[in-house]
Amino acid sequence: MLGWGLFLAALVTFLLTHMIPARPAMRGRLIEVMGRRTYFAAYSVLSLLVLGWLIVAAAQAPYVEVIPPFPVLRWVPLLVMPVVCWLAVAGMSIQNPFSFGGLGHRPFDPENLGILRVTRHPLLAALMLWALAHLLANGSLSHVILFGLFAGFAALGMALIDRRKEREMGIEWTRLSRNTARFSLRAPRPWPSLWVWLVSLAAFAALLHLHAPVIGLSPLP
């Protein structure tokens, strides 16, 4: 029971550290006291530490099989992760008025949506695909809970952000988002620049290289 107790403690801590600061009044108060830059830096460090604890606790929890460890499922993350890296890098490379993560310098153009034709939420879509792929490849109860939580968080985040942005943008939401999608299989138009593909490939290679020493398990089937 000790393993399950630690996993439950890590899970509750993870949920609380994301739910409490998400409340506008609490977040505003923390930013006022700490300063915006210090708050976001501290929150990022705290989130990474709690996430690391949660991942380790899930691995140490007693094994209860939910999804049989079929060998073919070991291939799912390997095939999906290049798409995850591409979505994340492409999402960070643009200006995105519909979600978070856009760091691009080129102004948003509703006639040239690029990756936003695929999804208005590239980072959340990447998180959801990452979680679902790893859920299938790690079918123990603790990992199903862990990765299911991330997939549900991403799906719920898309819906909540859409609702908030529609309320904030008013009639402009309908005009600007008419050719976007929460998640679709449409091709980007235009396709991301070459550097996006190269950075995505480099990120995937780095994840492959670091997975075993950091996570303790080879990602190769």
C-alpha positions as CSV (number, residue, x, y, z in Angstrom):
1,M,0.0,0.0,0.0
2,L,3.0,2.3,0.5
3,G,3.4,2.5,-3.3
4,W,-0.2,3.4,-3.9
5,G,-0.1,6.0,-1.0
6,L,2.9,7.8,-2.5
7,F,1.2,7.7,-6.0
8,L,-2.0,9.1,-4.5
9,A,-0.1,11.8,-2.6
10,A,1.8,12.8,-5.8
11,L,-1.4,12.8,-7.8
12,V,-3.3,15.0,-5.3
13,T,-0.3,17.4,-5.1
14,F,-0.2,17.6,-8.9
15,L,-3.9,18.4,-9.1
16,L,-3.8,21.0,-6.4
17,T,-0.7,22.8,-7.8
18,H,-2.6,23.2,-11.1
19,M,-6.1,23.9,-9.8
20,I,-5.3,26.5,-7.1
21,P,-3.1,28.9,-9.2
22,A,-5.7,28.6,-12.0
23,R,-8.2,30.5,-10.0
24,P,-8.0,34.2,-11.3
25,A,-8.1,35.7,-7.8
26,M,-5.3,33.5,-6.5
27,R,-3.1,33.8,-9.5
28,G,-3.6,37.6,-9.5
29,R,-2.6,37.8,-5.8
30,L,0.5,35.6,-6.3
31,I,1.6,37.7,-9.2
32,E,1.0,40.9,-7.2
33,V,3.1,39.6,-4.3
34,M,5.9,37.8,-6.3
35,G,6.0,39.8,-9.6
36,R,5.0,38.3,-12.9
37,R,8.4,37.0,-13.9
38,T,9.2,35.5,-10.5
39,Y,5.8,33.9,-10.3
40,F,6.0,32.2,-13.7
41,A,9.6,31.0,-13.1
42,A,8.7,29.6,-9.6
43,Y,5.5,28.0,-10.9
44,S,7.4,26.4,-13.8
45,V,10.0,24.9,-11.5
46,L,7.3,23.7,-9.1
47,S,5.3,22.1,-11.9
48,L,8.3,20.2,-13.2
49,L,9.3,19.0,-9.8
50,V,5.8,17.7,-9.0
51,L,5.5,16.2,-12.5
52,G,8.8,14.3,-12.0
53,W,7.5,13.1,-8.6
54,L,4.3,11.9,-10.1
55,I,6.0,10.0,-12.9
56,V,8.4,8.3,-10.5
57,A,5.5,7.5,-8.1
58,A,3.5,5.9,-11.0
59,A,6.5,3.7,-11.9
60,Q,6.9,2.6,-8.3
61,A,3.2,1.8,-7.7
62,P,2.2,-1.9,-7.6
63,Y,1.6,-3.4,-11.0
64,V,-2.1,-3.9,-11.8
65,E,-2.7,-4.8,-15.5
66,V,-5.4,-2.9,-17.3
67,I,-4.1,-3.1,-20.9
68,P,-2.2,-6.3,-21.8
69,P,1.4,-5.5,-22.8
70,F,1.0,-6.5,-26.5
71,P,4.4,-6.0,-28.3
72,V,2.7,-4.0,-31.1
73,L,1.7,-1.3,-28.6
74,R,5.3,-0.6,-27.9
75,W,5.5,0.9,-31.4
76,V,2.7,3.4,-30.7
77,P,4.8,6.1,-28.9
78,L,7.7,5.7,-31.4
79,L,5.3,6.4,-34.3
80,V,3.3,9.1,-32.6
81,M,6.1,11.1,-30.9
82,P,7.4,12.7,-34.2
83,V,3.9,14.1,-34.7
84,V,3.9,15.3,-31.1
85,C,7.2,17.1,-31.5
86,W,6.0,18.6,-34.8
87,L,2.8,19.9,-33.3
88,A,4.6,21.4,-30.4
89,V,7.3,23.2,-32.4
90,A,4.8,24.3,-35.1
91,G,2.5,25.7,-32.4
92,M,5.3,27.6,-30.7
93,S,6.5,29.1,-34.0
94,I,3.3,31.2,-34.7
95,Q,1.2,33.9,-33.2
96,N,-1.9,32.2,-31.9
97,P,-4.9,34.3,-30.7
98,F,-6.9,31.2,-29.8
99,S,-4.6,29.4,-27.3
100,F,-1.3,29.7,-25.5
101,G,2.1,28.9,-26.7
102,G,2.6,31.1,-29.8
103,L,6.0,32.8,-29.8
104,G,6.2,33.7,-33.5
105,H,6.9,37.3,-34.7
106,R,4.7,37.2,-37.8
107,P,1.2,38.7,-37.1
108,F,-1.7,36.3,-37.2
109,D,-3.3,36.1,-40.6
110,P,-6.8,34.4,-40.8
111,E,-6.2,33.7,-44.5
112,N,-2.9,31.8,-43.8
113,L,-3.7,29.7,-40.8
114,G,-1.0,27.1,-41.1
115,I,-1.1,24.7,-38.2
116,L,-4.2,26.3,-36.8
117,R,-6.2,24.5,-39.6
118,V,-5.2,21.3,-37.9
119,T,-5.8,22.5,-34.3
120,R,-6.3,25.8,-32.6
121,H,-4.4,24.3,-29.6
122,P,-1.2,22.7,-31.0
123,L,0.4,22.3,-27.6
124,L,-2.6,20.7,-26.0
125,A,-3.1,18.5,-29.0
126,A,0.6,17.4,-28.6
127,L,0.0,16.7,-24.9
128,M,-3.1,14.6,-25.7
129,L,-1.4,12.5,-28.3
130,W,1.7,12.0,-26.1
131,A,-0.6,10.9,-23.2
132,L,-2.7,8.5,-25.3
133,A,0.3,6.9,-27.0
134,H,2.0,6.3,-23.7
135,L,-1.2,5.0,-22.1
136,L,-1.4,2.3,-24.7
137,A,2.2,1.3,-24.2
138,N,2.1,1.4,-20.4
139,G,-1.1,-0.4,-19.5
140,S,-0.7,-0.7,-15.7
141,L,-3.4,0.9,-13.6
142,S,-1.1,3.7,-12.3
143,H,0.0,4.7,-15.8
144,V,-3.5,4.5,-17.1
145,I,-4.5,7.0,-14.4
146,L,-1.5,9.1,-15.0
147,F,-1.7,9.3,-18.8
148,G,-5.5,9.4,-18.8
149,L,-5.3,12.4,-16.5
150,F,-3.1,14.2,-19.0
151,A,-5.3,13.3,-22.0
152,G,-8.4,14.4,-20.2
153,F,-6.6,17.6,-19.0
154,A,-5.7,18.4,-22.7
155,A,-9.2,17.7,-24.0
156,L,-10.9,19.7,-21.2
157,G,-8.4,22.6,-21.7
158,M,-9.3,22.9,-25.4
159,A,-13.0,23.2,-24.6
160,L,-12.4,25.7,-21.7
161,I,-10.0,27.9,-23.7
162,D,-12.4,27.9,-26.7
163,R,-15.3,29.0,-24.4
164,R,-13.2,31.7,-22.7
165,K,-11.7,33.1,-26.0
166,E,-15.2,33.2,-27.6
167,R,-16.5,35.2,-24.7
168,E,-13.5,37.6,-24.8
169,M,-13.3,38.0,-28.5
170,G,-17.1,38.2,-29.2
171,I,-18.0,38.4,-32.8
172,E,-14.4,38.4,-33.9
173,W,-14.2,34.8,-32.7
174,T,-16.6,33.7,-35.4
175,R,-14.8,35.6,-38.1
176,L,-11.2,34.6,-37.2
177,S,-11.8,31.0,-36.2
178,R,-14.1,30.0,-39.1
179,N,-11.4,27.9,-40.8
180,T,-9.7,26.6,-37.7
181,A,-10.6,23.4,-35.8
182,R,-10.3,22.2,-32.3
183,F,-8.7,19.1,-33.8
184,S,-8.8,17.8,-37.4
185,L,-7.0,15.8,-40.0
186,R,-6.8,18.7,-42.5
187,A,-3.4,19.7,-43.9
188,P,-1.9,23.0,-42.7
189,R,-2.0,25.8,-45.2
190,P,0.7,26.9,-45.6
191,W,2.9,24.1,-44.3
192,P,5.4,25.1,-41.5
193,S,8.8,26.3,-42.5
194,L,11.7,23.9,-43.0
195,W,13.3,24.9,-39.7
196,V,10.2,23.7,-37.9
197,W,10.6,20.2,-39.4
198,L,14.4,20.2,-38.5
199,V,13.8,21.3,-34.9
200,S,11.0,18.8,-34.5
201,L,13.3,16.0,-35.8
202,A,16.1,17.2,-33.4
203,A,13.7,17.2,-30.5
204,F,12.5,13.7,-31.3
205,A,16.1,12.5,-31.5
206,A,16.9,14.1,-28.2
207,L,13.9,12.5,-26.5
208,L,14.9,9.1,-27.9
209,H,18.5,9.6,-26.5
210,L,17.4,10.8,-23.1
211,H,14.5,8.5,-22.5
212,A,16.5,5.6,-21.1
213,P,18.8,7.6,-18.8
214,V,16.1,9.9,-17.5
215,I,13.0,7.6,-17.4
216,G,14.9,4.4,-16.9
217,L,13.3,2.5,-19.8
218,S,14.3,2.3,-23.4
219,P,11.6,3.7,-25.8
220,L,12.6,1.2,-28.5
221,P,10.3,-1.8,-29.0
